[in-house]
């Protein structure tokens, strides 16, 4: 497929997907502020968002902001079913569909114009079919590039269509906040705002040298290109993951060894399980520790034997986090912990022969073949039980008996199946 010169790229994004599904399943919840979750808000309806309720927020805080908020547990099977039905509708318009999460996808309709009309007409037809056949609201952005189509779909929310003609791209982007650019999060927004850059137009006009100094050469060049709508990425099937990771927002918690161990144990259990399910292991483990004020540090370690065993990954990650905290003794609180595994390979496990003699004093910790083999066998047993009885049926004690609020595993599975 050649680089697009016309606005034939669509980004279709279901509005407040999880909450919208709950309102579809239970008409009594429609037009009411609702949140999916329990101890933590997993998703919020637009009615709840108008009060400031947001995903990742503790339930007590959400109820403070919105006293009439209704919590629902979530129907995860219906999320998958309805998301798949929407993707089937998208596929009936063009074979060039790139699903990027359970509730959003890119389409290239350049080859469908003779059948269905101009891109704007196709977008309207898709929305009508999704509403009529599935019952969910959908917003669509139409543009020349993937980045701009995604920005347009955010502007179109809720339940709208925005078409950006090629000649109007820079005018459309100029007044929008920099936070709409792919990859620009709260930390980068604050850094740009401190330099007087709050809109995409201001970012596009900033000198390259200033952005390089502010964000680093690679990141500065990337966001500058997106601000100018330079995005050569084409629509195609998802690439194999080059890393796997997970993170947990902690609010503001005292940095105790128990908190670090429990949280990283939970995260490593999830990451290691995903690695084994994908038949992958990784050579590099990275831990990110975030402190109040959005200050964060990372520590990485490369291992000789690719890792996918839960306990081994937990021990490496806990050691990295301890090193990060030791280097920042003035920090006494944490707001986030994250772990990722990269440099993925197909794992091999060579069991140690019983007759092989081990030098006296050889440690039996991570990296010894007998320990790795035992942990591998344990994890495979855990995986088999979870596959038969569900992800919450068995687990490590430090994780299972932790009182920290956790996102339901069914919700995690959806995100893992369709990562953004």
Buried (B, 14 or more C-beta within 10 A) or exposed (E): EEEBEEBBBBBBBBBBBBBBBBBBEBEEBEEBBBBBBBEBBBBBBBBBBEBEBBBEBBBEBBBBBBEEBBBBEBBBEBBBEBBEBBBEBBBEBBEBBBBBBBBBBBBBBBEBBEEBEBBBEBBBBBBEBBEEEBBBBBBBBBBBBBBBBBBBBBBBBEBBBBBBBBEEBEEBBBEBBBBBBEEBEEEBBEBBEEBEBBBBBBBBEBEEEEBBEBBEEEBBBBBBBBBBBEBEEBBEEEEEBEBBBBBBBBBEBEBEEEBBBBBBBBBBBBBBBBBBEBEBBBBBBBBBBBBEEBEBBEBEBEBEBBBBBBBBBBBBBBBBBBBBBEEEEEBEEBBBBBBBBBBBEEBEBEEBEEEEEEEEEEEEEBBBBBBBBBBBEBBEEBBEBBEEEEBEEBBBEBBEEBEBEBBBBBBBBBBBEBEE
